[in-house]
Amino acid sequence: MGTLIVLLLVAGAAILAIRQMIKDKKAGKSFSCGGDCSRCVGCQAGQKTTADDALK
């Protein structure tokens, strides 16, 4: 019986977390991106290029 209760609690927490992630995604928020491209390490938008980089 205790295992069932723990299972229900974990499943409920997972459902709430997924629901919040979907809600944030629809609102334009992202789990992986803080919106500050100057500090972004995941894309090239925030990185300044130099003349040497442009030649590569």
C-alpha positions in Angstrom: 0.0 0.0 0.0 2.9 2.4 0.8 4.4 1.8 -2.6 1.1 2.8 -4.3 1.0 6.0 -2.3 4.6 6.9 -3.2 3.9 6.1 -6.9 0.9 8.4 -6.9 2.9 11.2 -5.3 5.7 10.9 -7.8 3.3 10.7 -10.7 1.5 13.7 -9.4 4.7 15.7 -9.1 5.8 14.7 -12.6 2.4 15.7 -14.1 2.6 19.1 -12.3 6.1 19.7 -13.6 5.3 18.8 -17.1 2.2 20.9 -17.0 4.2 23.9 -15.8 6.8 23.3 -18.6 4.1 23.3 -21.2 2.6 26.5 -19.8 5.9 28.2 -19.7 6.6 27.1 -23.3 3.3 28.6 -24.5 4.1 31.8 -22.7 7.4 32.1 -24.5 9.6 31.1 -21.6 12.1 28.4 -22.2 13.8 26.0 -19.8 17.1 26.2 -21.6 17.2 29.8 -22.6 17.2 32.8 -20.3 16.7 35.2 -23.2 20.1 36.9 -22.7 21.8 36.2 -26.0 25.0 37.9 -24.9 25.6 35.1 -22.4 24.3 32.3 -24.6 26.6 29.3 -25.1 24.1 27.3 -27.1 23.9 29.4 -30.2 25.9 31.8 -32.3 23.6 34.8 -31.9 25.4 36.2 -28.8 28.9 35.7 -29.9 30.8 38.5 -31.5 32.9 37.6 -34.6 36.3 38.9 -35.4 38.0 39.2 -38.7 39.9 36.0 -38.1 36.7 34.1 -37.3 35.0 35.3 -40.5 37.9 33.9 -42.6 37.5 30.4 -41.2 
